[in-house]
Amino acid sequence: MEAVKKLISRDKSHDHSWIEDGELFETYRTIRGLRYRHKFTVSGLPDTDNCQPDMIKYIEAEYLND
């Protein structure tokens, strides 16, 4: 039986994700403007203002699918 790969969930109003101090955050849009939420810890990854799709795939592979 093949294992199901876990993916990072995204808000329906997702704008972008970023890493700060080893923590992954998601920014999303609301009627009151941009908001953000903490997703989970990604120790060892460098800070970035905007995670590109390849970084998200790497995080999913390394941190969610051990």
CNS distance restraints for C-alpha pairs under 8 A (distance, minus, plus):
assign (resid   5 and name CA) (resid  65 and name CA) 6.43 0.50 0.50
assign (resid   6 and name CA) (resid  60 and name CA) 6.77 0.50 0.50
assign (resid   6 and name CA) (resid  64 and name CA) 5.99 0.50 0.50
assign (resid   6 and name CA) (resid  65 and name CA) 6.18 0.50 0.50
assign (resid   7 and name CA) (resid  60 and name CA) 5.76 0.50 0.50
assign (resid   7 and name CA) (resid  64 and name CA) 7.27 0.50 0.50
assign (resid   8 and name CA) (resid  56 and name CA) 7.84 0.50 0.50
assign (resid   8 and name CA) (resid  60 and name CA) 6.47 0.50 0.50
assign (resid  10 and name CA) (resid  14 and name CA) 6.01 0.50 0.50
assign (resid  10 and name CA) (resid  26 and name CA) 7.83 0.50 0.50
assign (resid  11 and name CA) (resid  28 and name CA) 6.68 0.50 0.50
assign (resid  13 and name CA) (resid  28 and name CA) 5.20 0.50 0.50
assign (resid  13 and name CA) (resid  29 and name CA) 5.34 0.50 0.50
assign (resid  13 and name CA) (resid  30 and name CA) 7.34 0.50 0.50
assign (resid  14 and name CA) (resid  26 and name CA) 7.23 0.50 0.50
assign (resid  14 and name CA) (resid  27 and name CA) 6.17 0.50 0.50
assign (resid  14 and name CA) (resid  28 and name CA) 4.28 0.50 0.50
assign (resid  14 and name CA) (resid  29 and name CA) 6.59 0.50 0.50
assign (resid  15 and name CA) (resid  26 and name CA) 7.56 0.50 0.50
assign (resid  15 and name CA) (resid  27 and name CA) 5.39 0.50 0.50
assign (resid  15 and name CA) (resid  28 and name CA) 4.83 0.50 0.50
assign (resid  15 and name CA) (resid  29 and name CA) 6.55 0.50 0.50
assign (resid  16 and name CA) (resid  26 and name CA) 5.95 0.50 0.50
assign (resid  16 and name CA) (resid  27 and name CA) 5.29 0.50 0.50
assign (resid  16 and name CA) (resid  28 and name CA) 7.05 0.50 0.50
assign (resid  16 and name CA) (resid  50 and name CA) 6.26 0.50 0.50
assign (resid  16 and name CA) (resid  51 and name CA) 7.16 0.50 0.50
assign (resid  17 and name CA) (resid  24 and name CA) 7.02 0.50 0.50
assign (resid  17 and name CA) (resid  25 and name CA) 5.53 0.50 0.50
assign (resid  17 and name CA) (resid  26 and name CA) 4.33 0.50 0.50
assign (resid  17 and name CA) (resid  27 and name CA) 5.97 0.50 0.50
assign (resid  17 and name CA) (resid  49 and name CA) 7.72 0.50 0.50
assign (resid  17 and name CA) (resid  50 and name CA) 5.64 0.50 0.50
assign (resid  17 and name CA) (resid  51 and name CA) 5.44 0.50 0.50
assign (resid  18 and name CA) (resid  24 and name CA) 5.83 0.50 0.50
assign (resid  18 and name CA) (resid  25 and name CA) 5.38 0.50 0.50
assign (resid  18 and name CA) (resid  26 and name CA) 6.54 0.50 0.50
assign (resid  18 and name CA) (resid  47 and name CA) 7.49 0.50 0.50
assign (resid  18 and name CA) (resid  48 and name CA) 5.61 0.50 0.50
assign (resid  18 and name CA) (resid  49 and name CA) 5.10 0.50 0.50
assign (resid  18 and name CA) (resid  50 and name CA) 4.80 0.50 0.50
assign (resid  18 and name CA) (resid  51 and name CA) 5.30 0.50 0.50
assign (resid  19 and name CA) (resid  23 and name CA) 5.45 0.50 0.50
assign (resid  19 and name CA) (resid  24 and name CA) 4.59 0.50 0.50
assign (resid  19 and name CA) (resid  25 and name CA) 6.20 0.50 0.50
assign (resid  19 and name CA) (resid  42 and name CA) 7.98 0.50 0.50
assign (resid  19 and name CA) (resid  45 and name CA) 7.66 0.50 0.50
assign (resid  19 and name CA) (resid  46 and name CA) 7.13 0.50 0.50
assign (resid  19 and name CA) (resid  47 and name CA) 4.89 0.50 0.50
assign (resid  19 and name CA) (resid  48 and name CA) 5.19 0.50 0.50
assign (resid  19 and name CA) (resid  49 and name CA) 6.75 0.50 0.50
assign (resid  19 and name CA) (resid  50 and name CA) 7.68 0.50 0.50
assign (resid  19 and name CA) (resid  51 and name CA) 7.38 0.50 0.50
assign (resid  20 and name CA) (resid  24 and name CA) 6.69 0.50 0.50
assign (resid  20 and name CA) (resid  25 and name CA) 7.78 0.50 0.50
assign (resid  20 and name CA) (resid  46 and name CA) 7.69 0.50 0.50
assign (resid  20 and name CA) (resid  47 and name CA) 4.86 0.50 0.50
assign (resid  20 and name CA) (resid  48 and name CA) 6.80 0.50 0.50
assign (resid  21 and name CA) (resid  46 and name CA) 7.71 0.50 0.50
assign (resid  21 and name CA) (resid  47 and name CA) 6.35 0.50 0.50
assign (resid  22 and name CA) (resid  41 and name CA) 5.91 0.50 0.50
assign (resid  22 and name CA) (resid  42 and name CA) 5.03 0.50 0.50
assign (resid  22 and name CA) (resid  43 and name CA) 4.58 0.50 0.50
assign (resid  22 and name CA) (resid  44 and name CA) 6.25 0.50 0.50
assign (resid  22 and name CA) (resid  45 and name CA) 6.01 0.50 0.50
assign (resid  22 and name CA) (resid  46 and name CA) 7.10 0.50 0.50
assign (resid  22 and name CA) (resid  47 and name CA) 7.11 0.50 0.50
assign (resid  23 and name CA) (resid  38 and name CA) 7.27 0.50 0.50
assign (resid  23 and name CA) (resid  39 and name CA) 7.53 0.50 0.50
assign (resid  23 and name CA) (resid  40 and name CA) 5.95 0.50 0.50
assign (resid  23 and name CA) (resid  41 and name CA) 4.45 0.50 0.50
assign (resid  23 and name CA) (resid  42 and name CA) 5.41 0.50 0.50
assign (resid  23 and name CA) (resid  43 and name CA) 7.06 0.50 0.50
assign (resid  24 and name CA) (resid  38 and name CA) 6.18 0.50 0.50
assign (resid  24 and name CA) (resid  39 and name CA) 5.45 0.50 0.50
assign (resid  24 and name CA) (resid  40 and name CA) 5.53 0.50 0.50
assign (resid  24 and name CA) (resid  41 and name CA) 6.06 0.50 0.50
assign (resid  24 and name CA) (resid  42 and name CA) 6.34 0.50 0.50
assign (resid  25 and name CA) (resid  36 and name CA) 6.67 0.50 0.50
assign (resid  25 and name CA) (resid  37 and name CA) 5.56 0.50 0.50
assign (resid  25 and name CA) (resid  38 and name CA) 4.46 0.50 0.50
assign (resid  25 and name CA) (resid  39 and name CA) 5.29 0.50 0.50
assign (resid  25 and name CA) (resid  40 and name CA) 7.47 0.50 0.50
assign (resid  26 and name CA) (resid  36 and name CA) 5.40 0.50 0.50
assign (resid  26 and name CA) (resid  37 and name CA) 5.41 0.50 0.50
assign (resid  26 and name CA) (resid  38 and name CA) 6.50 0.50 0.50
assign (resid  26 and name CA) (resid  39 and name CA) 6.71 0.50 0.50
assign (resid  27 and name CA) (resid  34 and name CA) 6.58 0.50 0.50
assign (resid  27 and name CA) (resid  35 and name CA) 5.63 0.50 0.50
assign (resid  27 and name CA) (resid  36 and name CA) 4.21 0.50 0.50
assign (resid  27 and name CA) (resid  37 and name CA) 6.64 0.50 0.50
assign (resid  28 and name CA) (resid  34 and name CA) 5.68 0.50 0.50
assign (resid  28 and name CA) (resid  35 and name CA) 5.47 0.50 0.50
assign (resid  28 and name CA) (resid  36 and name CA) 6.04 0.50 0.50
assign (resid  29 and name CA) (resid  33 and name CA) 5.64 0.50 0.50
assign (resid  29 and name CA) (resid  34 and name CA) 4.57 0.50 0.50
assign (resid  29 and name CA) (resid  35 and name CA) 6.19 0.50 0.50
assign (resid  30 and name CA) (resid  34 and name CA) 6.08 0.50 0.50
assign (resid  30 and name CA) (resid  35 and name CA) 7.02 0.50 0.50
assign (resid  42 and name CA) (resid  59 and name CA) 7.55 0.50 0.50
assign (resid  42 and name CA) (resid  63 and name CA) 7.04 0.50 0.50
assign (resid  51 and name CA) (resid  55 and name CA) 5.81 0.50 0.50
assign (resid  51 and name CA) (resid  56 and name CA) 6.52 0.50 0.50
assign (resid  52 and name CA) (resid  56 and name CA) 6.54 0.50 0.50
assign (resid  53 and name CA) (resid  57 and name CA) 6.29 0.50 0.50
assign (resid  54 and name CA) (resid  58 and name CA) 6.20 0.50 0.50
assign (resid  55 and name CA) (resid  59 and name CA) 6.17 0.50 0.50
assign (resid  56 and name CA) (resid  60 and name CA) 6.16 0.50 0.50
assign (resid  57 and name CA) (resid  61 and name CA) 6.18 0.50 0.50
assign (resid  58 and name CA) (resid  62 and name CA) 5.99 0.50 0.50
assign (resid  59 and name CA) (resid  63 and name CA) 5.41 0.50 0.50
assign (resid  59 and name CA) (resid  64 and name CA) 7.11 0.50 0.50
assign (resid  60 and name CA) (resid  64 and name CA) 5.00 0.50 0.50
assign (resid  60 and name CA) (resid  65 and name CA) 6.45 0.50 0.50
assign (resid  61 and name CA) (resid  65 and name CA) 5.22 0.50 0.50
assign (resid  61 and name CA) (resid  66 and name CA) 7.32 0.50 0.50
assign (resid  62 and name CA) (resid  66 and name CA) 6.33 0.50 0.50
